[in-house]
Amino acid sequence: MTIPVASVIVPCRNAEKTVEAALAGPLASSLRELEVIAVDDGSTDCTVAVLERIASKDDRLVLLHSGGKGVSAARNMGLDTAQGEFVFFLDADDVVEPDMYPRVVEAMRRDSADYCRVAHDEVFPLTGKKYDFPLKGNYRFSSTEDIVSKFIPCYFGYSFVQVKEWYSGTPLFARREMGTVWSGAFRLGLI
Protein backbone atom coordinates (compact mmCIF):
# COMPACT_ATOMS: atom_id res chain seq x y z
CA MET A 1 0.00 0.00 0.00
CA THR A 2 1.20 3.52 -0.75
CA ILE A 3 1.54 6.13 1.98
CA PRO A 4 -2.04 7.18 2.76
CA VAL A 5 -3.37 10.69 2.28
CA ALA A 6 -6.04 10.10 4.90
CA SER A 7 -6.69 7.74 7.79
CA VAL A 8 -10.16 6.71 8.92
CA ILE A 9 -10.25 5.49 12.52
CA VAL A 10 -13.14 3.20 13.46
CA PRO A 11 -13.50 2.06 17.09
CA CYS A 12 -15.52 -1.16 17.21
CA ARG A 13 -17.16 -2.97 20.09
CA ASN A 14 -19.79 -5.65 19.52
CA ALA A 15 -20.58 -4.20 16.10
CA GLU A 16 -20.90 -7.38 14.05
CA LYS A 17 -24.26 -6.25 12.62
CA THR A 18 -23.17 -2.74 11.54
CA VAL A 19 -19.42 -2.60 10.98
CA GLU A 20 -19.45 -4.00 7.44
CA ALA A 21 -21.84 -1.26 6.29
CA ALA A 22 -19.74 1.34 8.12
CA LEU A 23 -16.54 0.25 6.39
CA ALA A 24 -18.19 0.07 2.96
CA GLY A 25 -18.11 3.87 2.54
CA PRO A 26 -14.42 4.50 3.14
CA LEU A 27 -13.34 1.35 1.31
CA ALA A 28 -15.42 2.37 -1.74
CA SER A 29 -13.97 5.89 -1.78
CA SER A 30 -12.34 7.16 -4.95
CA LEU A 31 -9.56 8.36 -2.65
CA ARG A 32 -7.49 5.20 -2.99
CA GLU A 33 -4.67 6.48 -0.75
CA LEU A 34 -6.88 5.91 2.27
CA GLU A 35 -6.14 3.67 5.22
CA VAL A 36 -8.95 2.43 7.43
CA ILE A 37 -7.93 1.58 10.98
CA ALA A 38 -10.49 -0.58 12.78
CA VAL A 39 -9.77 -0.86 16.49
CA ASP A 40 -11.62 -3.70 18.18
CA ASP A 41 -12.33 -2.67 21.75
CA GLY A 42 -12.86 -6.07 23.37
CA SER A 43 -15.82 -7.32 21.35
CA THR A 44 -17.51 -10.48 22.60
CA ASP A 45 -19.53 -11.08 19.43
CA CYS A 46 -18.26 -11.83 15.91
CA THR A 47 -16.97 -8.29 15.19
CA VAL A 48 -13.36 -9.47 14.89
CA ALA A 49 -14.31 -12.23 12.45
CA VAL A 50 -16.15 -9.69 10.26
CA LEU A 51 -13.15 -7.34 10.35
CA GLU A 52 -10.69 -10.15 9.55
CA ARG A 53 -12.81 -11.23 6.56
CA ILE A 54 -12.89 -7.66 5.19
CA ALA A 55 -9.15 -7.16 5.84
CA SER A 56 -8.34 -10.36 3.94
CA LYS A 57 -9.92 -8.76 0.84
CA ASP A 58 -8.62 -5.19 1.22
CA ASP A 59 -5.14 -4.42 2.51
CA ARG A 60 -6.14 -0.82 3.33
CA LEU A 61 -7.96 -2.13 6.41
CA VAL A 62 -5.68 -2.30 9.44
CA LEU A 63 -7.04 -4.23 12.42
CA LEU A 64 -5.92 -3.37 15.96
CA HIS A 65 -7.06 -4.56 19.38
CA SER A 66 -7.32 -2.17 22.34
CA GLY A 67 -8.43 -4.71 24.92
CA GLY A 68 -11.72 -3.20 26.05
CA LYS A 69 -10.32 0.07 27.37
CA GLY A 70 -13.11 2.20 25.92
CA VAL A 71 -13.83 4.24 22.82
CA SER A 72 -11.33 7.02 23.61
CA ALA A 73 -8.48 4.55 24.13
CA ALA A 74 -9.45 2.83 20.86
CA ARG A 75 -9.41 6.15 18.99
CA ASN A 76 -6.06 7.07 20.55
CA MET A 77 -4.59 3.73 19.51
CA GLY A 78 -5.81 4.44 15.99
CA LEU A 79 -4.19 7.89 16.10
CA ASP A 80 -0.89 6.33 17.19
CA THR A 81 -1.01 4.12 14.09
CA ALA A 82 -2.40 6.64 11.58
CA GLN A 83 -0.11 7.66 8.73
CA GLY A 84 -2.42 9.91 6.72
CA GLU A 85 -2.04 13.66 6.50
CA PHE A 86 -5.74 13.92 7.40
CA VAL A 87 -7.71 11.96 9.99
CA PHE A 88 -11.39 11.09 9.93
CA PHE A 89 -13.26 9.29 12.69
CA LEU A 90 -16.14 6.93 11.98
CA ASP A 91 -18.26 5.03 14.46
CA ALA A 92 -18.92 1.36 13.72
CA ASP A 93 -22.66 1.99 13.38
CA ASP A 94 -22.38 4.97 11.00
CA VAL A 95 -22.59 5.10 7.22
CA VAL A 96 -20.62 7.59 5.13
CA GLU A 97 -20.91 8.43 1.46
CA PRO A 98 -17.67 7.40 -0.29
CA ASP A 99 -17.24 10.78 -2.01
CA MET A 100 -16.99 12.63 1.31
CA TYR A 101 -13.34 11.75 1.81
CA PRO A 102 -11.87 13.15 -1.42
CA ARG A 103 -14.08 16.23 -1.22
CA VAL A 104 -13.00 17.09 2.33
CA VAL A 105 -9.32 16.42 1.59
CA GLU A 106 -9.53 18.66 -1.48
CA ALA A 107 -11.19 21.46 0.53
CA MET A 108 -8.67 21.20 3.35
CA ARG A 109 -5.72 21.31 0.97
CA ARG A 110 -7.21 24.22 -0.97
CA ASP A 111 -7.71 26.24 2.22
CA SER A 112 -4.63 24.95 4.08
CA ALA A 113 -7.07 23.97 6.83
CA ASP A 114 -6.25 22.03 9.98
CA TYR A 115 -9.89 21.15 10.63
CA CYS A 116 -12.99 20.91 8.47
CA ARG A 117 -16.47 20.21 9.76
CA VAL A 118 -19.08 18.59 7.51
CA ALA A 119 -22.86 18.67 7.51
CA HIS A 120 -24.55 15.33 8.10
CA ASP A 121 -27.85 13.51 8.45
CA GLU A 122 -28.85 11.20 11.25
CA VAL A 123 -31.45 8.47 11.17
CA PHE A 124 -32.67 7.42 14.58
CA PRO A 125 -32.93 3.60 14.62
CA LEU A 126 -35.97 3.29 16.86
CA THR A 127 -38.18 5.64 14.87
CA GLY A 128 -36.49 5.63 11.46
CA LYS A 129 -36.88 9.41 11.46
CA LYS A 130 -34.19 11.36 9.59
CA TYR A 131 -32.79 14.64 10.84
CA ASP A 132 -30.57 17.00 8.87
CA PHE A 133 -27.72 18.68 10.69
CA PRO A 134 -26.54 21.52 8.46
CA LEU A 135 -23.49 23.52 9.38
CA LYS A 136 -24.19 26.50 11.60
CA GLY A 137 -21.05 28.33 10.54
CA ASN A 138 -17.90 28.18 8.44
CA TYR A 139 -15.66 25.56 10.01
CA ARG A 140 -12.41 25.66 8.09
CA PHE A 141 -9.66 26.72 10.41
CA SER A 142 -5.98 27.18 9.66
CA SER A 143 -4.60 27.76 13.13
CA THR A 144 -5.02 26.50 16.66
CA GLU A 145 -5.87 30.06 17.71
CA ASP A 146 -8.81 30.14 15.28
CA ILE A 147 -10.08 26.79 16.52
CA VAL A 148 -9.92 27.93 20.14
CA SER A 149 -11.49 31.35 19.57
CA LYS A 150 -14.05 30.55 16.86
CA PHE A 151 -14.94 26.87 17.09
CA ILE A 152 -14.73 25.77 20.73
CA PRO A 153 -17.36 28.37 21.76
CA CYS A 154 -19.84 26.53 19.53
CA TYR A 155 -19.77 23.71 22.07
CA PHE A 156 -19.42 25.32 25.47
CA GLY A 157 -21.28 27.97 27.41
CA TYR A 158 -24.10 30.30 26.45
CA SER A 159 -23.99 34.04 26.14
CA PHE A 160 -26.43 36.33 27.92
CA VAL A 161 -28.06 37.12 24.55
CA GLN A 162 -28.59 33.41 23.84
CA VAL A 163 -30.18 32.81 27.24
CA LYS A 164 -32.44 35.84 26.67
CA GLU A 165 -33.46 34.42 23.27
CA TRP A 166 -34.12 31.07 24.94
CA TYR A 167 -36.63 32.71 27.28
CA SER A 168 -38.38 34.12 24.22
CA GLY A 169 -38.67 30.68 22.60
CA THR A 170 -35.45 30.16 20.61
CA PRO A 171 -33.91 26.79 21.49
CA LEU A 172 -30.43 27.10 23.01
CA PHE A 173 -29.07 24.44 20.66
CA ALA A 174 -29.99 26.56 17.63
CA ARG A 175 -26.43 27.92 17.55
CA ARG A 176 -24.74 24.86 18.97
CA GLU A 177 -22.88 22.12 17.19
CA MET A 178 -22.94 18.57 18.40
CA GLY A 179 -19.69 17.61 20.12
CA THR A 180 -18.69 14.78 17.83
CA VAL A 181 -15.29 13.87 16.41
CA TRP A 182 -16.85 12.00 13.49
CA SER A 183 -18.44 15.06 11.89
CA GLY A 184 -15.25 16.48 10.45
CA ALA A 185 -11.62 15.88 9.56
CA PHE A 186 -8.42 16.92 11.27
CA ARG A 187 -4.89 17.39 10.04
CA LEU A 188 -2.95 14.64 11.82
CA GLY A 189 -0.31 17.14 12.93
CA LEU A 190 -3.00 19.09 14.79
CA ILE A 191 -4.13 16.23 16.99
Secondary structure, 3 states (H helix, E strand, C coil): CCCCCEEEEEEECCCCCCHHHHHHHHHCCCCCCEEEEEEECCCCCCHHHHHHHHHHHCCCEEEEECCCCCHHHHHHHHHHHCCCCEEEECCCCCCCCCCHHHHHHHHHHHHCCCEEECCEEEECCCCCCEEEECCCCCCEECCHHHHHHHHHHHCCCCCHHHHHHHHCCCCHHHHCCCCCCCCEEEECCCC
